[in-house]
Amino acid sequence: MDKVEVDLASGEQFSPAFRAISPDCVVPVLELDDGTHINEVLAICQYLEEIYPEPTLFGSTPKERATAVMWSTKVEQQGLVGMRDAFRNSAKGLRGHALTGPVAYEQIPELAERGQQQVVTFFESLELQLEGNEYVAGDYFSIADITALVFVDFARWLKIDFPDDAVYLRPWYDAVSARPSANA
Amino acid sequence: MDKVEVDLASGEQFSPAFRAISPDCVVPVLELDDGTHINEVLAICQYLEEIYPEPTLFGSTPKERATAVMWSTKVEQQGLVGMRDAFRNSAKGLRGHALTGPVAYEQIPELAERGQQQVVTFFESLELQLEGNEYVAGDYFSIADITALVFVDFARWLKIDFPDDAVYLRPWYDAVSARPSANA
């Protein structure tokens, strides 16, 4: 599988050449052999899971797969979306780019604040889930752990850390981020 | 499969009994035989697809399934989220409930405006996609059509209609909404 870097810093995602591949101007994009482009993360991951089923990243039963998809979605929609709002509505370099894509949306300072609150709240949800489970979706490593690792690393980069009283988040984070693939 | 109604108008989704089932205070929730609760729409639909694979709502090949998931996600994240923002940040009855869930988020009027713009923009994306495809994900009826039908019906309820110059949206809408299941 060839990997092609897109230079987001210089705005390559808005170029006509890249928009022909990803009209939403977002990465990542998976190009299939027949030229079809898939540019939504979950769709890409599920496609790759079908093509390379071992080791599984979604689980081994319908229930496990549903739980992994549910938790990965929660991390994205509650955690990562809050982070995106916090970041894109406050970073000076992203004025006029409060959302990804070709349309210019102005920053909304109140939305940056709300995003911060969502991140803090989602840390609490994750702590609660990890209280009863070794991994985010249960007793198996899954796509939900990968999405959650991205969430935590991004949050800490934004200087929002684990809640002080978190007991379960840290050992989960240490275990998951120590996996060789976490540094790939 | 038993169906249990949750009275959102009276706030039943915030009751301790329902929060034990759906901590995010959202519907729908699928309860599995072992008591597991799945409360994310895509996870529920994919679980049901596994249990009842015929007729398929996701497609018959890895490529078709990836395309259906991609488009259903786009409808949700670009169309329905814009609608949610437009509605929840302006409706008088939803003050303090700009997001679903147990945390009180105040309305942000600028976000209501942005949501309206997103809905209009997403109608254009959908029109463009339907120019080259009979259905949203290609030449087969899929979950993406169902999600898009919800989007259009909700938009029209909010008095945002097809763009005047839309050519492909209307016949698609008429065909999809005429299916017996659309009135189930």
Interface residues (C-beta under 8 A of the other chain):
Chain A: P23 D24 L30 L32 D34 T36 I38 N39 E40 L42 A43 I44 Q46 Y47 E50 I51 P62 K63 R65 A66 T67 V69 M70 T73 K74 Q78 A98 L99 G101 V103 Y105 I108 E110 L111 R114 Q117 Q118 T121 S125 L128
Chain B: P23 D24 L30 L32 D34 T36 I38 N39 E40 L42 A43 I44 Q46 Y47 E50 I51 P62 K63 R65 A66 T67 V69 M70 T73 K74 Q78 A98 L99 V103 Y105 I108 E110 L111 R114 Q117 Q118 T121 S125 L128
